[in-house]
Amino acid sequence: MTMNRTPLLAFRGPRQAAGFTIIELMVGMLVGLLATVVMFQVFAVSEGQKRTTTGAGDAQQNGVGSVFVIERDARMAGFGINYLPMIGCPVSGYNSTATAATKTFGFAMAPYVIVNGAAGASDTLTIAYGDTRSFSSPIKLAADMASAGAVIKVYSRYGIAPGDLFILASTSQPTCTLYQVQDRPGSDGIAHGPGSFTDDSGNPRTTTYNAGAGGNSIVLPSSGTPVTYLKWDLSKRRGGRVINMGQAPTVVTYAIEGNQLVANNVLSPGEKVVVSDGVIQFQVQYGFDFEGDGAIVSTAPTVTTLTGAADQWADTLPANPTTAMYAGIIGIRFAVVSRSATPERADAVSGLCPTQVPPRWLAADRDIDVSADPNWKCYRYRVFEVTVPGRNLAWAPDEAL
């Protein structure tokens, strides 16, 4: 007899489902959360260190770049300004390419001019120098100027070329004028009117710094009459002089604008270049040598206004500085303060930011005010200090000889 056999599987109970219990799932989530917290904590610490390192590097780079540019111009200051009796003379200029509101401009015929910032504001520094190819004594006027636009007659035109910018100065006038050589008529003439000229390379050019309708006239506020420049009196050693500044002189003002160090071209009003970002303070002082020995004693005091009574470092000149004061300035010193690009978080325990004292200018022994930003303590700062000697005025001819 044959028996029907049923597979054993038919008698097994239902198969149990495999999986995690609720406790296992909670443990796994807890471990995952702990790992995430640790990773974010490590990331936060790493990001903070990166921000500090990057910010310090940016501050270092911006400060070094600023110092390099300012020092380069400061070492050239005064070159070509070789007429000490008129040092500091206010110069009136005209630029035909500027906008109508800025065609006229002015600057002092001096290597350095500092405008002291008030109430913790940054200073400004104007540096002036020429690029003459032949360093010569200021040229003497051989005849009075009949009018502001008249051809200038001189005893010698040595070193004068079409396109050169020059300053017309006189011991008989308190003001000076900037002109550009347009032509050299005759054997002793310097024409300075608007028009075209040919440079030494044979290229046609047009004057930029000569006004029309009578030239660059200066009107004295007291008399209301235009300045005239008299011929040089050989016996009295007084009169008009031509100071050649060359084809491309530099008159530049360094200032802080919106946390940037900018260089403003005084000869082309409105033209400026951003030197560095992240620079928030700029402080400058004159170095005055009273004895005339070419040095400033290490104990020289720091004064707000130059008195000229001893070796000293001064923030500014008096309202009417003397020629001796200008002649005694043998250099400057300055401090540039740069800071990190972004603020840092306060310490989680103390609640304090990383900077608790303002940056300090060691040479001047003074703190530098950076409190214009109420969050200033959360930034890191670098102070760059430089002393620059001024050598070029030492080559000026002695007019007493």
VEXDREN-2710 file (C-alpha; in Angstrom, 1 decimal):
% VEXDREN-2710
k/r/px/py/pz
1/MET/0.0/0.0/0.0
2/THR/1.2/3.4/-0.9
3/MET/1.2/6.2/1.8
4/ASN/0.9/9.9/1.0
5/ARG/3.8/11.9/2.6
6/THR/3.3/15.6/3.5
7/PRO/6.5/17.7/3.5
8/LEU/7.7/18.6/7.0
9/LEU/7.6/22.3/6.2
10/ALA/3.8/22.1/6.1
11/PHE/3.8/21.5/9.8
12/ARG/6.1/24.3/10.9
13/GLY/4.7/27.4/12.6
14/PRO/4.8/30.9/11.1
15/ARG/8.4/32.4/10.6
16/GLN/9.4/35.1/13.1
17/ALA/10.4/38.6/11.6
18/ALA/14.0/39.7/12.3
19/GLY/14.8/43.4/13.4
20/PHE/16.0/45.9/16.0
21/THR/14.3/46.6/19.2
22/ILE/13.3/50.1/20.2
23/ILE/16.1/50.2/22.8
24/GLU/18.7/49.3/20.1
25/LEU/17.4/52.1/17.9
26/MET/17.6/54.6/20.7
27/VAL/21.2/53.6/21.5
28/GLY/22.1/53.9/17.9
29/MET/20.6/57.4/17.6
30/LEU/22.4/58.5/20.7
31/VAL/25.7/57.3/19.4
32/GLY/25.1/59.1/16.1
33/LEU/24.1/62.3/17.9
34/LEU/27.2/62.2/20.1
35/ALA/29.4/61.6/17.0
36/THR/27.7/64.6/15.2
37/VAL/28.3/66.8/18.2
38/VAL/31.9/65.9/18.4
39/MET/32.4/66.5/14.7
40/PHE/30.8/69.9/14.8
41/GLN/32.8/70.8/17.9
42/VAL/36.1/69.8/16.1
43/PHE/34.9/71.8/13.0
44/ALA/34.1/74.9/15.1
45/VAL/37.5/74.8/16.8
46/SER/39.3/74.2/13.4
47/GLU/37.3/77.0/11.8
48/GLY/38.2/79.4/14.7
49/GLN/41.9/78.6/14.3
50/LYS/41.6/79.0/10.6
51/ARG/39.9/82.4/11.0
52/THR/42.6/83.6/13.4
53/THR/45.4/82.4/11.2
54/THR/43.8/83.8/8.0
55/GLY/43.0/87.1/9.7
56/ALA/46.5/87.5/11.0
57/GLY/47.9/86.7/7.6
58/ASP/45.6/89.3/5.9
59/ALA/46.6/91.9/8.4
60/GLN/50.3/91.2/7.9
61/GLN/50.0/91.4/4.2
62/ASN/48.0/94.6/4.1
63/GLY/50.2/96.3/6.6
64/VAL/53.5/95.3/4.8
65/GLY/52.1/96.4/1.5
66/SER/51.0/99.8/2.9
67/VAL/54.3/100.4/4.5
68/PHE/56.2/99.6/1.3
69/VAL/54.2/102.0/-0.8
70/ILE/54.3/104.9/1.7
71/GLU/58.0/104.4/2.4
72/ARG/58.9/104.3/-1.2
73/ASP/57.4/107.8/-1.8
74/ALA/58.6/109.2/1.5
75/ARG/62.2/108.4/0.6
76/MET/61.8/110.4/-2.6
77/ALA/60.1/113.4/-0.9
78/GLY/61.6/116.8/-1.7
79/PHE/63.6/115.7/-4.8
80/GLY/63.6/118.7/-7.2
81/ILE/62.2/121.1/-4.6
82/ASN/65.5/122.9/-4.3
83/TYR/64.6/126.4/-3.3
84/LEU/64.7/126.7/0.5
85/PRO/63.7/130.4/0.8
86/MET/60.2/129.5/-0.6
87/ILE/59.8/126.1/1.0
88/GLY/56.3/125.6/2.2
89/CYS/54.9/128.1/-0.4
90/PRO/51.2/127.4/-1.2
91/VAL/51.1/126.3/-4.9
92/SER/48.1/127.0/-7.1
93/GLY/47.5/124.6/-10.0
94/TYR/45.1/123.9/-12.9
95/ASN/44.2/120.6/-14.6
96/SER/42.2/120.9/-17.9
97/THR/41.3/117.2/-17.8
98/ALA/39.6/117.3/-14.4
99/THR/35.9/118.0/-13.8
100/ALA/34.7/121.5/-13.7
101/ALA/34.5/121.5/-9.9
102/THR/38.0/120.2/-9.5
103/LYS/40.1/121.8/-12.2
104/THR/41.9/124.0/-9.8
105/PHE/43.9/122.5/-6.9
106/GLY/46.6/123.5/-4.4
107/PHE/49.4/122.0/-2.4
108/ALA/52.4/123.2/-0.4
109/MET/55.8/123.2/-2.0
110/ALA/57.3/121.0/0.7
111/PRO/58.5/117.3/0.9
112/TYR/55.9/116.4/3.6
113/VAL/52.7/117.9/4.8
114/ILE/50.8/116.2/7.7
115/VAL/47.2/117.0/8.6
116/ASN/46.7/115.8/12.1
117/GLY/43.5/113.8/12.6
118/ALA/41.3/115.1/15.4
119/ALA/39.7/113.0/18.1
120/GLY/41.3/109.8/17.3
121/ALA/40.9/110.1/13.5
122/SER/43.7/109.1/11.1
123/ASP/46.2/111.6/9.8
124/THR/46.8/112.4/6.2
125/LEU/50.3/112.7/4.6
126/THR/51.0/114.6/1.4
127/ILE/54.4/113.8/-0.3
128/ALA/55.8/115.9/-3.1
129/TYR/58.8/115.3/-5.4
130/GLY/59.9/115.8/-9.0
131/ASP/61.5/113.6/-11.6
132/THR/63.8/116.0/-13.2
133/ARG/66.5/114.4/-15.4
134/SER/69.0/117.1/-14.5
135/PHE/69.2/118.4/-11.0
136/SER/70.0/122.1/-11.2
137/SER/69.7/125.3/-9.2
138/PRO/66.3/127.1/-9.6
139/ILE/66.3/129.2/-12.7
140/LYS/66.4/133.0/-12.3
141/LEU/63.8/135.2/-14.1
142/ALA/65.6/137.7/-16.4
143/ALA/62.5/140.0/-16.7
144/ASP/59.3/140.8/-14.9
145/MET/56.2/138.9/-16.1
146/ALA/54.0/141.5/-17.9
147/SER/50.9/139.3/-17.3
148/ALA/50.0/135.9/-16.0
149/GLY/50.1/134.4/-19.5
150/ALA/53.2/136.1/-20.7
151/VAL/56.3/134.2/-21.8
152/ILE/58.7/133.8/-19.0
153/LYS/62.2/135.2/-19.7
154/VAL/65.1/133.5/-17.8
155/TYR/68.8/133.7/-17.7
156/SER/69.3/130.0/-18.5
157/ARG/66.9/127.2/-19.7
158/TYR/69.2/124.4/-18.8
159/GLY/67.2/121.2/-18.1
160/ILE/63.9/122.7/-19.3
161/ALA/62.0/120.6/-21.9
162/PRO/58.6/120.9/-23.4
163/GLY/56.0/119.1/-21.2
164/ASP/58.0/119.7/-18.0
165/LEU/55.9/120.9/-15.0
166/PHE/57.5/123.8/-13.1
167/ILE/56.7/125.9/-10.1
168/LEU/57.1/129.7/-10.4
169/ALA/58.1/131.1/-7.0
170/SER/59.3/134.5/-5.8
171/THR/60.7/136.0/-2.7
172/SER/58.5/139.0/-3.3
173/GLN/55.3/137.0/-3.3
174/PRO/53.8/134.6/-0.7
175/THR/52.2/132.3/-3.3
176/CYS/53.5/130.1/-6.1
177/THR/52.0/128.8/-9.3
178/LEU/52.3/125.5/-11.2
179/TYR/52.8/125.6/-15.0
180/GLN/53.7/123.3/-17.8
181/VAL/56.2/124.1/-20.5
182/GLN/54.5/124.4/-23.9
183/ASP/57.3/125.9/-25.9
184/ARG/60.8/127.5/-25.7
185/PRO/60.7/130.6/-27.9
186/GLY/63.9/132.4/-28.6
187/SER/67.0/131.7/-26.6
188/ASP/65.6/132.6/-23.1
189/GLY/61.8/132.1/-23.2
190/ILE/59.5/129.6/-21.5
191/ALA/55.9/129.6/-22.9
192/HIS/53.3/128.1/-20.6
193/GLY/50.0/128.6/-22.5
194/PRO/47.4/125.9/-23.5
195/GLY/48.2/124.1/-26.7
196/SER/50.2/121.4/-28.3
197/PHE/53.9/120.6/-28.1
198/THR/56.3/117.8/-29.2
199/ASP/58.0/115.9/-26.5
200/ASP/61.6/114.7/-26.7
201/SER/60.6/111.5/-28.4
202/GLY/58.9/113.3/-31.2
203/ASN/55.3/112.5/-30.1
204/PRO/52.6/115.2/-30.3
205/ARG/51.1/116.1/-26.9
206/THR/48.8/118.7/-25.4
207/THR/49.4/120.7/-22.3
208/THR/47.3/119.7/-19.3
209/TYR/48.3/122.2/-16.5
210/ASN/48.0/125.5/-18.3
211/ALA/44.7/127.5/-18.1
212/GLY/43.5/129.7/-21.0
213/ALA/42.6/133.4/-21.0
214/GLY/45.7/134.7/-19.4
215/GLY/47.2/131.6/-17.7
216/ASN/47.0/130.4/-14.1
217/SER/46.4/133.7/-12.3
218/ILE/46.5/133.8/-8.6
219/VAL/44.4/136.5/-6.9
220/LEU/45.5/137.6/-3.5
221/PRO/42.6/137.9/-1.1
222/SER/43.9/141.1/0.5
223/SER/44.5/143.2/-2.6
224/GLY/42.4/141.3/-5.2
225/THR/45.1/141.8/-7.8
226/PRO/46.8/138.9/-9.7
227/VAL/50.2/137.9/-8.6
228/THR/53.1/139.1/-10.8
229/TYR/56.6/137.6/-10.6
230/LEU/59.5/140.0/-10.7
231/LYS/62.9/139.4/-12.3
232/TRP/65.7/138.2/-10.1
233/ASP/67.7/141.0/-8.6
234/LEU/71.3/139.9/-8.7
235/SER/72.5/142.4/-6.1
236/LYS/69.7/141.9/-3.6
237/ARG/69.3/138.3/-4.4
238/ARG/65.6/138.5/-4.6
239/GLY/63.0/137.9/-7.2
240/GLY/61.4/135.1/-9.2
241/ARG/62.7/131.6/-9.7
242/VAL/61.6/128.7/-11.9
243/ILE/61.7/125.3/-10.1
244/ASN/61.6/122.5/-12.6
245/MET/59.6/119.4/-11.4
246/GLY/60.1/117.3/-14.6
247/GLN/57.7/115.5/-16.8
248/ALA/55.8/113.5/-14.2
249/PRO/56.2/114.9/-10.7
250/THR/54.4/113.2/-7.8
251/VAL/52.2/115.0/-5.3
252/VAL/50.2/112.3/-3.5
253/THR/48.1/112.3/-0.4
254/TYR/47.8/109.1/1.7
255/ALA/44.7/108.8/3.8
256/ILE/42.3/106.3/5.4
257/GLU/38.9/106.0/3.7
258/GLY/36.4/103.3/4.7
259/ASN/39.0/101.0/6.3
260/GLN/41.2/101.3/3.2
261/LEU/44.5/103.1/2.7
262/VAL/44.1/105.2/-0.5
263/ALA/46.5/107.4/-2.4
264/ASN/45.0/110.5/-3.9
265/ASN/46.7/112.2/-6.9
266/VAL/46.8/115.9/-6.0
267/LEU/47.8/116.9/-9.6
268/SER/44.8/115.0/-11.0
269/PRO/41.9/115.8/-8.6
270/GLY/39.5/112.9/-8.1
271/GLU/42.1/110.3/-9.2
272/LYS/42.9/107.8/-6.4
273/VAL/44.2/104.3/-5.9
274/VAL/43.4/101.9/-3.2
275/VAL/46.7/100.7/-1.7
276/SER/45.4/98.2/0.9
277/ASP/42.2/96.9/2.5
278/GLY/41.9/96.4/6.2
279/VAL/44.0/99.4/7.2
280/ILE/42.1/101.3/9.9
281/GLN/44.6/103.8/11.3
282/PHE/47.5/105.9/10.0
283/GLN/49.5/108.2/12.3
284/VAL/52.5/110.4/11.2
285/GLN/54.9/112.7/12.8
286/TYR/57.6/115.2/11.7
287/GLY/61.1/114.7/12.8
288/PHE/62.7/118.1/13.5
289/ASP/66.5/118.6/13.8
290/PHE/67.2/121.8/15.8
291/GLU/71.1/121.6/15.9
292/GLY/71.4/120.9/12.1
293/ASP/73.6/117.9/12.7
294/GLY/71.4/115.6/10.6
295/ALA/70.1/113.6/13.6
296/ILE/67.4/113.6/16.2
297/VAL/68.4/112.7/19.7
298/SER/66.9/109.6/21.2
299/THR/65.4/111.7/24.0
300/ALA/63.6/114.0/21.7
301/PRO/60.1/114.7/23.1
302/THR/56.8/114.1/21.2
303/VAL/54.8/117.4/20.9
304/THR/51.5/118.2/19.4
305/THR/52.6/121.3/17.5
306/LEU/56.2/121.9/16.3
307/THR/57.9/124.7/18.2
308/GLY/61.3/124.5/16.6
309/ALA/63.0/125.1/19.9
310/ALA/64.8/121.7/20.1
311/ASP/65.0/118.2/18.5
312/GLN/61.4/116.9/18.6
313/TRP/58.8/114.8/17.0
314/ALA/55.6/116.7/16.2
315/ASP/52.1/115.8/15.1
316/THR/51.6/119.1/13.1
317/LEU/53.1/122.4/12.2
318/PRO/51.9/125.7/13.6
319/ALA/49.5/127.9/11.6
320/ASN/52.3/129.9/10.0
321/PRO/55.4/127.7/9.9
322/THR/58.7/129.4/9.3
323/THR/61.2/128.5/6.6
324/ALA/63.6/127.3/9.3
325/MET/60.9/124.8/10.5
326/TYR/60.5/123.3/7.1
327/ALA/64.2/123.2/6.5
328/GLY/64.8/121.5/9.9
329/ILE/62.4/118.6/9.1
330/ILE/64.8/115.8/8.2
331/GLY/62.3/113.0/8.1
332/ILE/59.1/111.5/9.3
333/ARG/58.0/108.5/11.3
334/PHE/54.6/106.8/10.9
335/ALA/52.5/103.9/12.1
336/VAL/50.0/101.8/10.0
337/VAL/47.4/99.8/11.9
338/SER/45.9/96.8/10.0
339/ARG/43.3/94.4/11.4
340/SER/41.9/91.0/10.7
341/ALA/39.1/90.8/8.1
342/THR/36.4/89.3/10.3
343/PRO/35.7/89.6/14.0
344/GLU/36.3/86.6/16.3
345/ARG/33.8/85.2/18.8
346/ALA/34.1/86.0/22.5
347/ASP/35.4/83.4/24.8
348/ALA/32.7/81.0/25.9
349/VAL/33.8/81.1/29.6
350/SER/34.9/84.7/30.2
351/GLY/32.7/86.3/27.5
352/LEU/35.7/88.5/26.5
353/CYS/37.0/89.1/23.0
354/PRO/40.6/88.4/22.1
355/THR/41.8/92.1/22.2
356/GLN/41.4/94.0/25.5
357/VAL/43.9/96.8/25.0
358/PRO/44.2/99.1/22.0
359/PRO/47.2/98.7/19.7
360/ARG/50.3/100.8/20.6
361/TRP/52.7/102.9/18.7
362/LEU/55.9/102.1/20.5
363/ALA/58.1/104.8/18.9
364/ALA/55.7/107.6/20.0
365/ASP/54.8/105.8/23.2
366/ARG/51.1/106.2/22.7
367/ASP/48.0/104.0/22.2
368/ILE/46.3/104.2/18.8
369/ASP/42.6/104.8/19.0
370/VAL/40.6/102.2/17.1
371/SER/37.3/102.6/19.0
372/ALA/35.5/104.0/16.0
373/ASP/34.1/100.5/15.6
374/PRO/32.2/99.6/18.8
375/ASN/33.1/95.9/18.2
376/TRP/36.8/96.7/18.0
377/LYS/37.8/94.3/20.8
378/CYS/36.8/91.3/18.7
379/TYR/39.4/92.0/16.0
380/ARG/43.2/91.3/16.0
381/TYR/45.6/94.1/15.0
382/ARG/49.1/94.6/13.7
383/VAL/51.1/97.8/14.0
384/PHE/53.8/98.6/11.5
385/GLU/56.2/101.4/12.5
386/VAL/58.7/103.0/10.1
387/THR/61.1/106.0/10.4
388/VAL/62.1/107.5/7.0
389/PRO/64.9/110.0/6.7
390/GLY/64.5/112.9/4.3
391/ARG/67.7/113.4/2.4
392/ASN/66.8/115.5/-0.7
393/LEU/66.6/119.0/0.9
394/ALA/70.2/118.7/1.9
395/TRP/71.2/119.1/-1.8
396/ALA/69.4/122.4/-2.1
397/PRO/71.8/125.3/-3.1
398/ASP/72.7/127.8/-0.5
399/GLU/71.2/131.1/-1.6
400/ALA/73.4/133.1/0.8
401/LEU/76.5/132.4/-1.3
END
